[in-house]
Amino acid sequence: MRVRRGAGPPGPVLMSTALVLLLLSVVGPARGSEDIVVGCGGFVKSDVEINYSLIEIKLYTKHGTLKYQTDCAPNNGYFMIPLYDKGDFILKIEPPLGWSFEPTNVELYVDGVSDICTKGGDINFVFTGFSVNGKVLSRGQPLGPAGVQVSLRNTGTEAKIQSTVTQPGGKFAFFKVLPGDYEIVATHPTWVLKEASTTVRVTNSNANAASPLTVAGYNVSGSVRSDGEPMKGVKFLLFSSFVTKEDVLGCHTSPVPGFQLQDESLVYLCYAISKEDGSFSFSSLPSGGYTVIPFYRGERITFDVAPSRLDFTVEHDSLKIEPVFHVMGFSVTGRVLNGPEGEGVPEAVVTLNNQIKVKTKADGSFRLENITTGTYTIHAQKEHLYFETVTIKIAPNTPQLADIIATGFSVCGHISIIRFPDTVKQMSKYKVVLSSQDKDKSLVTVETDSHGSFCFKAKPGTYKVQVVVPEAETRAGLTLKPQTFPLVVKDGPQRRAPRPCARPATCPARQCSATNRPSRHSAEHSLLSESKITYYYYYYFLSERY
């Protein structure tokens, strides 16, 4: 019967206990055949210095119930556990967290005959090392990513002793590490590491890495399509109010020509360009909040991409930007001019397919947005100017819209009869003829309104204007001066303000051809004179005394 293992003789207390057990076995009632008294003992062994008193040995039933526990002898790691029953048991070593032993537990079948305890054999647990703990953090953050590979090496060598990967939060641990000096190295196939190595010294307990390892940034990717097909060449501009440009790697930091930022609170960092497969990526972005804005522009066409702006947050992992960007249409710019080499026409209305309408700016430019590939009709309108309707095919690769050029101008005038012959009834309307002096020799006849005003639509060229006076009025003595009005319609702005006539009877004909006499049209003339640009030509016919 074995109750303790040791080098010296049993002490007085142990002898008394043995005597009591012996007396009980003699005078007590007969016990079952499964009752025994046997001791299971052994050593906790280590080649390096450890504190044995911190280690416990515990005995469990096969169902996990704790039967007995004991400490180890502080000087040599010896332990002893008494057993009073036969059966299946599990003997476990429970050291401080991070300490490793082989084995960690031993399964026992105590039969009182041939098992290791009955035979007095030793059950030994061998110490295999301490733990080394550390962290891989995201730059500027208290936590880090999972999935970074971390290797342990002997200082000064490239040979790996152990490898592991970080857990969520960035923690990692090596086990079974014996005392010594080591180097810890982190690697990842896509992430950029700012601090990729550190050191650790292990003595007689668990050890922590000298400093945390740091991931500089994570790759962020996305894609762009148009009608289901990948789009190449779309720029994706990156902004942030928290991350600095110096912390971002792997993208173009130069400004993007033609892009105008609307939100002044955002700070521009860099941009990426979509590839043949429509994908784009920022290779290294630190953890933080960002805004990405797509921008796709041809020579004079800017594409509309949806979403037009997307906010996202990089935490401690790679990020795939969702949703996929789509080129919904594009923006087209053009100009409306008063001649082939003329100036821009402001406030002209440009109509697309009789639906979309925009107004030109002061320089005659306009912008049509959210256009898709197709054939369109474009028409411009401006008072006293005339334009032909243009049919044009617009596509993403169209370099620019052709200039819309005025094809005609209003030639307007007024018949002012100072005194009408008493013998003839005054007519309320007169016919006016515009005759071309160029090759086509065309004639256009219009009728004045009740106030004597008239207008022609005329292309650039040389013309004569003549009022048709009825024969009866001519016989009565009514004469208009000048009888014909020579004029030139130009394809550009007329910058000369007309000179007024003081007296119709004495004013030379050519001087009166652009008179600016006060009338109901004088405000219009004044406005045009102030702007220094006249888009139509205005003339007066005056009656002479008869």
Phi, psi and omega in degrees: 000123189240119182241348180201145174248135179187171183274324185266175178291156179295146180283173183299320182295316180296323179295321179295317179300317179297322181293318179297315179299320180295316179296320179296323180290337181272314188264343182284173178290159182295132179267167180290168183289344182275350184279127178220170169227113182214153179248138175250119183221175179171200184229149164264117187251146178207138176276349178239164183288125174222163179266100183295333184292347179273359186253138176242147174245129184232144179249127180239152168287170181292346178267001175095010179274130180288124180260323186196150174215152181208160175269166175268153174296128185294340184270326184223002176080015181286146176217157178212132177232125179278147177236137181242358182227152170277160176141190181264134182220165175230125179257121184240146171260133180235091181271178172301152181302129178101345176275141183242143179221155173233125350282173176270338176204160180229128177274132183239140168238103184269114180247357180079006183231298190244002181284164185296328180289314180297325181280353178081020178283160179269139171252113187249142173243126186255128179287131182245352174148170178265179175256150174241126185243151178195183180221147167247117185253152169284143184305124178076010183239155179279350180237171181218187187268160166270156172094003176277131178279130181235132183242147177250128180229154168291139182303130178089003179235163177258353184285131179279131173273315179214159172222148177209175175236150181290152177263169176308131186099345176096002182284150173214161180208141170251142180240164179060045179256121180276161181306140180159180178255134187223161173243139179246127183234132179251144177217155174207142185293334184234329183280145178268127179258130179277312174246105188257355181212155176205181182233166176206144174241125180254129179244268183235026178197178176300154183226153177250147177301146184299327180205156179287153172272155189227132172268122182290325181184170183239149179282135179238130184227163178198186180210161181222141181223162175221118183053039177084352181257145179295145181247128178262146171089006177280130178271140177239110184270135184251134180227156175200149175261357187236329183264140180268158181299327182292337183273352183261135182234153170079030175212168184279124183263356181286155178295157179259116181300136176089347181271135178237122181277131181270328184263107184286348179285343181273146179248125181289134179250301184188183176218157175237158183240136180291147183266188180303323181274007179084359182272151173220158182205150168250117192287334183208102177242126176296160176301136181155182182263141183221164171229132177243135181234121179283148180211119182226115186222133171271205182297315176222020181238128175249125182279147174265119183244135179244136356289151183282346178202140181219126175265140177211163181234129173267125180257256183231040182198167173297155184226133172256115183289127175235146003278177175292138177284145180229134173280105184276334183177196180210161179259138182239137175248150178207184181222149172246122184240156178271001178187167181305322177243024188274195182258163180292146179261113180281155173060021173281145179264120179256124183246133179249118180053034179058021182233297183280128180234134175223158178252144178285155177276186183299330180269007179086001181276155177214166184222127176251126187250158175056047179267139173252164182300132180169181178256131186230157169254132182237132181224139178247146180226136176203136182303131178073005172239153182231140182226146174275147176288131184250134172255125186218145174267124180251130179218164180303331182268003176296121185295321180190160174279141176295147178299139174268116188247135178299133180257351180198162181227160175279130171251109187240156178202183182212136177260120181244110179261111184289317180215132184256141179304138183290336186275354183235139176285129184290134176277148180273339183222148178230154175268139180235136184246130173251115182244130180284139177259005179270193187297323186288339176051036183286153177235136177229130180242132176232166179245139179289162171277184184294345179262358178095007181269150180211160177213143172243155166260121185224140173280163176304133181165187181254134186220166166233141177244133181220137177267132178272109179265127179303149184300322181297320180288326178293317179296329180284351176107007180283125179228137177252138175241134351285160179289324173229152184239103175285141179206159177236121174268119184264169178260016179221179182291142175267120187257357182269121176287137182292155182258128184289158175259136179279314182224126181300324185291333185250355183284128178299151185301312183294328177293324184279353185294344178221041185295151182242045181298146175300132178196189178292349178262001188294325179296321179294316177299317182299317180297316180293325179294323179294322182283347179067011177230126178242123182263355175217166188247132188235132184225154178242138168249129184242144178275146173264165174295149181246000000 
